[in-house]
């Protein structure tokens, strides 16, 4: 009988909570999250997932890296991009066993941070699952999707076991030799739809019902695609595939307007610099005009400040 895998979920919010609760049925899961109220609720009542997949998972959870001990087979990074480097420093004590370091995070810069952590194998990917943090001990699974994952440092064998485990847990995963095609597809989607959702106050319908907004989304996507192609990137699927299905009535309109809208609602920093900001910086470096992306990036930078001022 194969031994049970032990996995540390770094960031047990929306996607982290969905993955933690699902994987708890096939592996030993430990959640590490800075939200002490969330951790306390998980310890006392378990981790509840509602929505697309209803479940209650009993897992270990901590808000203190000092409490983490023992060997982990993998560390899943599902925190904000800006927190990756800091989290790695705090987790130095659990790196001795050379766990697989995995990022499904939005934005650019996360892989480079993980590669700086000794000689651990590193895997990168994306997921089209979507969710939201609903409160302490509770996340909502809004959209069931698929996960792509592949090695950045190491080989396919370092990642295959995790793909099989995810699929067994009800999170369909495809292991690919080069994950960047899928990463670029999801990156462009997030760089366009997330900031637009934030600017529209988290009302998803407004991203589809206003012709002017639809035109803005298409212009931003075209700019992003030009930059990605100039960087040598390719797409595993059309970045706006889901958007086009919703517009055509082939997919339902969800109430999810993206994590950036949720960040603005609670006055928290967004990942605008790691998403749309990356397109703006690379566009300027490559001499590719990105006026729509630049305007939206500037507006969200101001929106972040406005949201902080509005908080009591």
Secondary structure by P-SEA (a helix, b strand, c coil): cccbbbbbbccccaaaaaaaaaaccccbbbbbbccaaaaaaaacccbbbccccccccccccccccccccccccbbbbcccccaaaaaaaaaccccccccbbbbcccccaaaaaaaaccccbbbbbcccbbbbbccccbbbbcccbbbbbbbccccccccaaaaaaaaaacbbbbbbccaaaaaaaaaaaaacaaaaaaaaccccccccccaaaaaaaaaaaaaaaaaaaaaccccccccaaaaaaaaaccccccccccaaaaaaaacccccccccaaaaaaaaaaaccccaaaaaaaaaaaaaaaaaaaacc
